[in-house]
């Protein structure tokens, strides 16, 4: 491996040269079944023909324009994205480049909304312990995991953390005199695929509405169909059984199928908070990303496609449970977003996955993720076949 990169990643010893569907091939020609999707990014797999075609056709027109102007492709993408999120009450969108950037935008919206509506002093953003919202100084401040805070302080002030699932703690933290917004993941990804309960989300929606605190869902990892609904928050309902209508939703990762993107969507209460010069992003709304995003949206928003994500996720879950392996302590799953707690450390299993010989005829590896010390995280592409699921899980079983 090249030594010119800064030493920021614990890399596994493999270098990839090409991909096809749910498979990646390294520089030596060995194939690996991909249960990572680039950490929930390559939702339609690798070398997906409609995606390749759309990006190529847009590249032949133009790659980028200044945001003083509008591009036809970016406008079309934004309209499709808002329509896809309309069921959750979203009305307008700001386009950026990453999940961290999207979450920064959400925090800015909450603080300006509160300042304009209620005056200074009401700027606190509440997040959950175990959350992960990004690696910039501000989104690290929003992240409720001490392990990510080491060596980088002082952080942006005005963030506090509470335990998920504790409604009394939530009630106490959402002080209407000091709090601008509550930012949460419906399913925490980096801490091991941990869903919030329906009762907790319903309580959050009620408290935020009563106290005029913006309810903001970080859907960077769980959104864009990953859990079997387009937005993970769509599976939750308020105290009256009605669908949750957040004030702000953030997206990134899988939204453009492998091209960098970030999006902040806002409902009626927050959609006009940003005004000219309040926010910006040089590459936001990039035409190549927009072209790719249209393909993703046209594919993933189809009801039958979302049902298949849910079905495949259930197949993963039932198969692993069926092993009755004492090394598997617990499995948490929502669609194709799965966390598997094991009795041993997760990282050596990742190492076994890439070195595994699946058969004498074909040497196949398996790409896995970890989420904490003892949790395997599975985020396969949506287009994975049943046969590939079975093949990959056989490799995983042998690695355990």
NUMAR-123803 format. One record per residue (C-alpha): y negated, x negated, z negated; residue in one letter; residue number from 1. Coordinates in pm, 1 decimal. Each point is the difference from the previous one (the first is absolute). Layout:
N
NODE        Y        X        Z type seq
NODE        Y        X        Z    A NUM
...
***
This chain:
400
NODE        Y        X        Z type seq
NODE      0.0      0.0      0.0    X   1
NODE   -355.4   -108.2     68.6    X   2
NODE   -192.0   -152.9   -292.2    X   3
NODE   -348.1     87.3    128.7    X   4
NODE    -12.2    334.9   -181.9    X   5
NODE   -142.9     33.5   -350.4    X   6
NODE    280.9     41.8   -251.2    X   7
NODE    -66.4    368.4    -77.0    X   8
NODE    342.0    150.1     73.8    X   9
NODE    348.1    -53.8   -139.8    X  10
NODE    150.2    -17.3    347.4    X  11
NODE    365.2     29.1     87.3    X  12
NODE    131.2   -268.8    239.9    X  13
NODE     -1.1    190.9    327.5    X  14
NODE   -242.3      5.5    295.4    X  15
NODE      7.7    295.2    238.2    X  16
NODE    -50.2     -7.1    375.7    X  17
NODE     48.8    361.6    116.4    X  18
NODE     98.4    348.8   -105.2    X  19
NODE    159.6    312.7    142.2    X  20
NODE     22.7    333.0   -181.2    X  21
NODE    123.2    -58.2   -354.4    X  22
NODE     98.1   -362.5     74.4    X  23
NODE   -175.5   -337.1     -9.7    X  24
NODE    130.7   -321.0    161.2    X  25
NODE    -81.6   -344.2   -135.4    X  26
NODE    -79.5   -315.1    198.2    X  27
NODE    369.1    -94.7     -8.0    X  28
NODE    116.5    331.0    144.5    X  29
NODE    138.7    154.1   -321.2    X  30
NODE    -66.4    374.0    -40.3    X  31
NODE   -112.6    173.4   -317.4    X  32
NODE     -8.1    370.2    -80.0    X  33
NODE   -347.8     78.1   -129.9    X  34
NODE    -19.8    204.9   -320.6    X  35
NODE   -360.9   -118.3    -55.6    X  36
NODE   -207.0    121.6    297.8    X  37
NODE   -251.8   -272.7    -81.1    X  38
NODE    -46.7    172.0   -340.8    X  39
NODE    -23.5    354.6    140.2    X  40
NODE   -207.2   -107.0    302.5    X  41
NODE    234.3      8.9    301.5    X  42
NODE     86.7    364.8    -51.8    X  43
NODE    122.0     42.4    360.9    X  44
NODE    190.1   -326.2     -5.3    X  45
NODE    -51.6   -296.6    228.5    X  46
NODE    -85.8      5.7    370.0    X  47
NODE    -22.4    380.3      1.4    X  48
NODE    -59.2     76.2    369.8    X  49
NODE   -275.5    266.6    -31.5    X  50
NODE   -185.5   -222.9   -246.8    X  51
NODE     27.7   -305.0    225.9    X  52
NODE   -120.8    204.5    296.3    X  53
NODE   -301.5    143.4   -184.4    X  54
NODE   -112.1   -338.3   -136.0    X  55
NODE     45.7   -169.4    338.4    X  56
NODE   -193.7    266.6    185.9    X  57
NODE   -285.9    -15.5   -249.9    X  58
NODE     -6.2   -381.8      9.2    X  59
NODE    -51.4     23.3    375.1    X  60
NODE   -316.2    205.6    -64.6    X  61
NODE   -167.3   -162.8   -303.4    X  62
NODE    109.6   -130.7   -339.5    X  63
NODE   -311.5     52.9   -207.8    X  64
NODE   -348.2    142.7      3.5    X  65
NODE   -284.1     -5.9   -250.5    X  66
NODE    -15.2    298.6   -236.1    X  67
NODE   -351.1     73.5    124.4    X  68
NODE    193.5    183.0    270.1    X  69
NODE    299.2    234.1     20.0    X  70
NODE    317.5    -60.9    199.2    X  71
NODE    196.8    285.2    151.1    X  72
NODE    329.3   -122.8   -144.1    X  73
NODE   -133.5    -45.2   -354.5    X  74
NODE   -154.1    345.0      5.1    X  75
NODE    328.9    151.8    114.6    X  76
NODE    189.7   -184.7   -272.3    X  77
NODE   -241.1    108.9   -273.8    X  78
NODE     20.5    363.4    107.8    X  79
NODE    381.2     -9.8     -2.9    X  80
NODE      5.8   -167.7   -340.0    X  81
NODE   -232.7    252.6   -161.2    X  82
NODE    204.9    282.1    153.2    X  83
NODE    319.8   -153.1   -140.3    X  84
NODE   -156.6     -1.9   -347.7    X  85
NODE   -174.5    336.5     25.9    X  86
NODE    271.8    168.4   -204.8    X  87
NODE   -105.4   -219.4   -292.2    X  88
NODE   -361.6    104.2     53.4    X  89
NODE   -124.0   -313.0    178.2    X  90
NODE   -303.0     46.7    225.6    X  91
NODE   -140.0   -344.6     93.5    X  92
NODE    120.5   -360.1     21.8    X  93
NODE   -129.5   -356.7    -22.1    X  94
NODE    210.5   -258.0    183.6    X  95
NODE     47.9   -356.6   -121.3    X  96
NODE    264.9   -271.7     10.2    X  97
NODE    223.4      5.8   -307.7    X  98
NODE    115.6    189.6   -304.8    X  99
NODE   -215.9   -206.9   -232.7    X 100
NODE   -303.7     72.5    214.9    X 101
NODE     84.2    369.7      1.1    X 102
NODE     26.3      5.9   -379.5    X 103
NODE   -331.1   -185.7    -34.1    X 104
NODE   -153.6    271.8    215.4    X 105
NODE    148.3    270.1   -220.8    X 106
NODE   -147.8   -162.9   -312.3    X 107
NODE   -341.6    -22.0    166.3    X 108
NODE     15.7    367.6     95.4    X 109
NODE     85.7     99.9   -356.8    X 110
NODE   -280.9   -204.7   -150.1    X 111
NODE   -265.5    117.3    241.9    X 112
NODE    110.4    363.4    -28.8    X 113
NODE    -28.2    -17.1   -377.0    X 114
NODE   -331.4   -185.4      2.1    X 115
NODE   -165.3    247.3    237.9    X 116
NODE    146.1    306.6   -169.4    X 117
NODE     -9.6   -101.0   -366.9    X 118
NODE   -223.9   -305.8    -32.5    X 119
NODE     75.2   -355.5   -124.6    X 120
NODE    261.7    -90.0   -259.5    X 121
NODE    283.0    203.8    149.8    X 122
NODE    170.2   -268.8    207.2    X 123
NODE    341.2    -59.5   -163.7    X 124
NODE    309.5      6.3    224.3    X 125
NODE    324.7     84.6   -180.3    X 126
NODE    332.2   -127.2    141.3    X 127
NODE    358.2    -20.9   -126.9    X 128
NODE    198.5   -274.8   -163.5    X 129
NODE    242.1   -136.0    257.5    X 130
NODE   -232.9     84.6    287.1    X 131
NODE    -81.9   -228.1    290.3    X 132
NODE   -315.3     56.7    204.9    X 133
NODE    -67.8   -333.7    172.6    X 134
NODE    -87.6   -365.9    -43.2    X 135
NODE   -377.6    -13.9     36.5    X 136
NODE   -193.0    -53.6   -321.0    X 137
NODE    -81.0    370.8    -29.4    X 138
NODE    342.3    134.3     97.7    X 139
NODE    160.3   -251.3   -236.4    X 140
NODE   -223.0    150.2   -268.0    X 141
NODE    138.3    340.7    101.0    X 142
NODE    359.8   -128.0    -14.3    X 143
NODE    164.4     77.1   -332.8    X 144
NODE    230.5   -304.0    -16.7    X 145
NODE   -101.9   -302.1   -204.9    X 146
NODE    219.4   -232.7    206.8    X 147
NODE   -243.1     32.9    292.4    X 148
NODE   -308.6    -69.9   -212.2    X 149
NODE     86.7   -353.0   -112.0    X 150
NODE   -254.1   -268.9    103.1    X 151
NODE   -241.5    221.9    196.3    X 152
NODE   -242.7    148.1   -252.6    X 153
NODE   -258.4    113.9    -64.2    X 154
NODE     73.0    317.8    193.1    X 155
NODE   -217.8    287.2    109.5    X 156
NODE    -68.8    195.9   -316.7    X 157
NODE     51.8    371.2    -47.3    X 158
NODE    377.7     38.8     35.6    X 159
NODE    244.1    120.8   -266.2    X 160
NODE    376.6     55.1     -2.5    X 161
NODE    217.4    266.6   -155.6    X 162
NODE    377.1     55.7     -4.0    X 163
NODE    133.3    231.8    267.9    X 164
NODE    156.1    326.5   -114.8    X 165
NODE   -202.9     22.0   -321.6    X 166
NODE   -216.7    310.1     41.9    X 167
NODE   -169.3    -45.2   -338.2    X 168
NODE   -105.4   -353.8     95.4    X 169
NODE   -123.9    131.8    333.9    X 170
NODE   -205.0    271.8   -169.5    X 171
NODE   -155.4   -257.8   -230.8    X 172
NODE    -73.0   -251.8    280.0    X 173
NODE   -167.1    244.9    238.9    X 174
NODE   -324.0     11.1   -198.2    X 175
NODE   -251.1    208.3    198.7    X 176
NODE   -285.2   -207.9   -142.1    X 177
NODE    129.8   -334.8    129.3    X 178
NODE    263.3     57.5    271.4    X 179
NODE    -62.2     17.6    374.1    X 180
NODE    353.6      4.8    136.1    X 181
NODE    372.8     -4.3    -68.7    X 182
NODE    195.0   -215.9    248.7    X 183
NODE    378.4     33.3      1.1    X 184
NODE    306.5    -53.5    212.9    X 185
NODE    224.1    306.2     22.2    X 186
NODE    281.0   -255.2     14.7    X 187
NODE    -67.2   -347.4   -134.3    X 188
NODE    147.2   -248.9    246.4    X 189
NODE    -55.9   -352.3   -130.4    X 190
NODE    128.2     84.4   -347.7    X 191
NODE    334.0    132.5    124.6    X 192
NODE    -35.9    335.9    185.3    X 193
NODE   -104.0    214.5   -294.9    X 194
NODE   -107.9    356.5     82.2    X 195
NODE   -247.5    193.7   -212.8    X 196
NODE    131.8    326.8   -140.1    X 197
NODE   -119.3    330.1    144.7    X 198
NODE   -133.9    102.4   -340.7    X 199
NODE   -207.1   -316.7    -28.6    X 200
NODE   -156.3     31.5    345.1    X 201
NODE    -76.1    368.8    -61.1    X 202
NODE   -173.6    -90.7   -328.1    X 203
NODE   -199.2   -274.1    174.5    X 204
NODE   -117.3    240.9    270.2    X 205
NODE   -106.8    256.3   -261.0    X 206
NODE   -186.0   -246.0   -221.5    X 207
NODE   -176.4   -169.3    292.0    X 208
NODE   -112.6    332.8    145.4    X 209
NODE   -128.5    129.2   -335.2    X 210
NODE   -194.1   -320.4    -71.0    X 211
NODE   -121.5    -73.5    354.3    X 212
NODE    189.8   -329.7      9.3    X 213
NODE    128.1   -101.8    343.1    X 214
NODE    379.0     19.3     33.1    X 215
NODE    102.7   -286.2    228.2    X 216
NODE    350.0    -73.3    129.6    X 217
NODE     93.0   -350.5    112.1    X 218
NODE    250.8     77.9    277.3    X 219
NODE     -3.3   -349.2    149.2    X 220
NODE    375.7    -48.7    -43.2    X 221
NODE    126.9    355.2    -54.2    X 222
NODE   -199.4    173.9    274.2    X 223
NODE     51.9     50.4    374.6    X 224
NODE    334.0    177.2    -40.2    X 225
NODE    173.3   -260.7   -214.2    X 226
NODE    110.8    256.8   -260.4    X 227
NODE     88.6    284.3    239.2    X 228
NODE   -342.4    166.6     -5.2    X 229
NODE   -291.6   -150.6    188.7    X 230
NODE   -182.4    -66.0   -328.1    X 231
NODE    199.0    -52.8   -318.2    X 232
NODE   -248.2    217.1   -190.6    X 233
NODE     96.5    296.8    220.3    X 234
NODE    321.2     33.1   -202.6    X 235
NODE   -205.2     80.6   -311.9    X 236
NODE   -157.0    329.1   -108.1    X 237
NODE   -266.4    105.9   -246.4    X 238
NODE     44.9    225.3   -303.1    X 239
NODE     -8.8    306.3    225.7    X 240
NODE    268.6   -130.1    235.5    X 241
NODE   -252.9    -81.8    271.1    X 242
NODE      2.7   -329.1    190.0    X 243
NODE   -198.7   -282.7   -156.1    X 244
NODE   -334.3    -53.3    175.0    X 245
NODE   -122.2   -348.9    -93.2    X 246
NODE   -361.3   -101.7     50.6    X 247
NODE     90.0   -336.6    156.8    X 248
NODE    314.7   -145.7    158.5    X 249
NODE     52.0   -360.5    110.5    X 250
NODE    244.4   -112.0    269.6    X 251
NODE     99.3   -326.0    168.7    X 252
NODE    334.2   -181.2     57.5    X 253
NODE    206.3    226.7    230.5    X 254
NODE   -293.8    190.0    145.4    X 255
NODE    -16.5   -210.3    317.7    X 256
NODE    360.8   -116.4     10.4    X 257
NODE    -72.9   -370.9    -50.4    X 258
NODE   -366.2    -36.0    104.8    X 259
NODE   -240.6    -57.5   -294.3    X 260
NODE   -180.3    314.3   -115.6    X 261
NODE   -142.9    166.6   -307.3    X 262
NODE   -133.7    352.2    -37.5    X 263
NODE   -196.6    187.7   -265.5    X 264
NODE     16.9    375.9     43.7    X 265
NODE   -213.9    243.1   -194.6    X 266
NODE      3.6    372.3    -64.4    X 267
NODE   -298.4    231.3    -12.2    X 268
NODE   -135.8   -125.1   -332.5    X 269
NODE    -13.1   -366.3    102.5    X 270
NODE    -13.3      0.1    380.4    X 271
NODE   -376.4    -53.5     28.0    X 272
NODE    -47.1   -251.5   -283.6    X 273
NODE    -19.8   -299.8    234.1    X 274
NODE   -318.8     -9.8    204.1    X 275
NODE   -131.9   -254.5    252.3    X 276
NODE     34.2   -359.4   -131.8    X 277
NODE    192.7    106.2   -312.9    X 278
NODE    321.7   -150.7    133.1    X 279
NODE    137.3   -178.4    304.1    X 280
NODE    284.5   -201.9    149.4    X 281
NODE    -30.3   -225.3    305.6    X 282
NODE    349.6     72.6    125.9    X 283
NODE     23.2    355.9   -136.1    X 284
NODE    109.2    245.7    267.8    X 285
NODE    127.1   -285.9    216.3    X 286
NODE    110.6    141.5    337.4    X 287
NODE    339.2   -175.3     -3.7    X 288
NODE     72.7    140.7   -344.3    X 289
NODE   -120.3    342.0    108.1    X 290
NODE    228.1     -0.4    305.2    X 291
NODE    295.7    -91.1   -219.6    X 292
NODE   -100.5    253.3   -263.6    X 293
NODE      2.1    285.8    248.3    X 294
NODE    362.2    -79.2     86.5    X 295
NODE     92.2     -9.0   -368.9    X 296
NODE   -173.4    329.8    -72.9    X 297
NODE    145.3    173.3    306.2    X 298
NODE    346.4   -107.4   -118.0    X 299
NODE     -7.2     21.1   -377.2    X 300
NODE   -181.6    331.8    -42.2    X 301
NODE    274.1    197.0    176.5    X 302
NODE    182.9    216.8   -258.0    X 303
NODE    345.0    -90.5    131.8    X 304
NODE    -83.8   -372.2    -20.2    X 305
NODE   -109.9     37.2   -363.3    X 306
NODE    320.3    191.3    -79.4    X 307
NODE    200.0   -289.8    143.7    X 308
NODE   -183.5   -243.9   -228.7    X 309
NODE     97.2    214.2   -298.3    X 310
NODE    359.8     29.9    121.7    X 311
NODE     38.0   -373.8     56.9    X 312
NODE   -148.2    -70.7   -341.2    X 313
NODE    255.2    235.1   -156.9    X 314
NODE    275.8   -186.0    186.6    X 315
NODE   -117.8   -331.4   -145.9    X 316
NODE    -14.3    146.5   -349.3    X 317
NODE    336.3    180.9      7.1    X 318
NODE    178.0   -301.3    149.4    X 319
NODE   -126.8   -240.6   -265.3    X 320
NODE     79.6    245.3   -278.7    X 321
NODE    346.4     44.9    150.2    X 322
NODE     80.9   -366.7    -55.6    X 323
NODE      5.9     60.0   -376.9    X 324
NODE    -80.8   -369.6    -28.1    X 325
NODE    -71.2   -105.1   -361.3    X 326
NODE   -258.5   -245.7    135.5    X 327
NODE   -208.9    296.5    123.3    X 328
NODE   -181.9    141.8   -302.7    X 329
NODE   -225.5    259.8    163.9    X 330
NODE   -129.3    108.3    340.5    X 331
NODE   -333.5    172.5     57.6    X 332
NODE    -66.8    139.7    346.3    X 333
NODE   -248.1    206.4    196.1    X 334
NODE     93.7      4.1    367.0    X 335
NODE     27.6   -354.1    135.8    X 336
NODE   -166.2   -151.0   -306.9    X 337
NODE    269.0   -111.3   -242.7    X 338
NODE     13.4   -208.4   -315.1    X 339
NODE    336.9   -125.7   -124.7    X 340
NODE     10.5   -143.3   -352.3    X 341
NODE    278.3   -257.0    -39.3    X 342
NODE    141.9   -190.7   -294.5    X 343
NODE    -75.1   -340.3    153.8    X 344
NODE   -318.7   -151.2    135.5    X 345
NODE   -105.5    140.8    336.7    X 346
NODE   -117.4   -317.3    174.6    X 347
NODE    345.8   -165.1     29.1    X 348
NODE    121.5    319.2    169.6    X 349
NODE   -277.9    -40.7    258.9    X 350
NODE    119.5   -355.9     54.7    X 351
NODE    359.4    116.7     42.1    X 352
NODE   -117.8    261.1    249.8    X 353
NODE   -141.3   -251.2    244.6    X 354
NODE    292.7   -238.9    -32.0    X 355
NODE    272.6    263.4     25.6    X 356
NODE    261.0    -13.1    275.8    X 357
NODE     84.9    361.9     73.4    X 358
NODE    309.7    -66.9    209.6    X 359
NODE    176.7   -283.9    174.0    X 360
NODE   -120.8    130.4    335.3    X 361
NODE   -364.0     69.1    -84.5    X 362
NODE   -202.3   -189.3   -258.3    X 363
NODE   -245.2    258.5   -132.3    X 364
NODE   -244.9    -22.9   -286.4    X 365
NODE   -186.3    267.6   -193.8    X 366
NODE   -370.2     -1.3    -87.1    X 367
NODE    -79.9    142.4   -343.8    X 368
NODE   -302.1     20.4   -229.9    X 369
NODE    -35.7    -32.2   -373.5    X 370
NODE   -235.3    189.0   -230.3    X 371
NODE     -1.9   -172.1   -333.8    X 372
NODE    272.9   -217.9   -146.3    X 373
NODE    298.1    235.5     21.9    X 374
NODE    -86.9    255.0    269.8    X 375
NODE     94.6     -3.2    367.0    X 376
NODE   -242.8    188.5    221.2    X 377
NODE    118.2    156.6    325.6    X 378
NODE   -259.2    103.7    259.7    X 379
NODE    191.8     21.5    330.4    X 380
NODE   -159.3    112.0    327.3    X 381
NODE     10.5    372.8     68.7    X 382
NODE    192.1    -49.8    324.9    X 383
NODE    299.7   -161.2   -172.2    X 384
NODE    329.1    162.1    102.8    X 385
NODE    273.4    130.8   -226.9    X 386
NODE    229.9   -276.9    121.9    X 387
NODE   -263.2   -261.8    -86.0    X 388
NODE    -48.5    152.5   -343.6    X 389
NODE    372.9    -25.2    -62.8    X 390
NODE     16.7   -354.2    135.7    X 391
NODE   -294.6   -117.9   -207.1    X 392
NODE    128.6    160.3   -317.3    X 393
NODE    337.7   -168.1     48.0    X 394
NODE   -180.9   -333.4     12.3    X 395
NODE   -199.9     94.1   -310.2    X 396
NODE    317.5    102.8   -181.5    X 397
NODE    160.2   -333.7     79.7    X 398
NODE   -313.0   -183.8   -118.4    X 399
NODE     33.7    170.7   -338.3    X 400
***
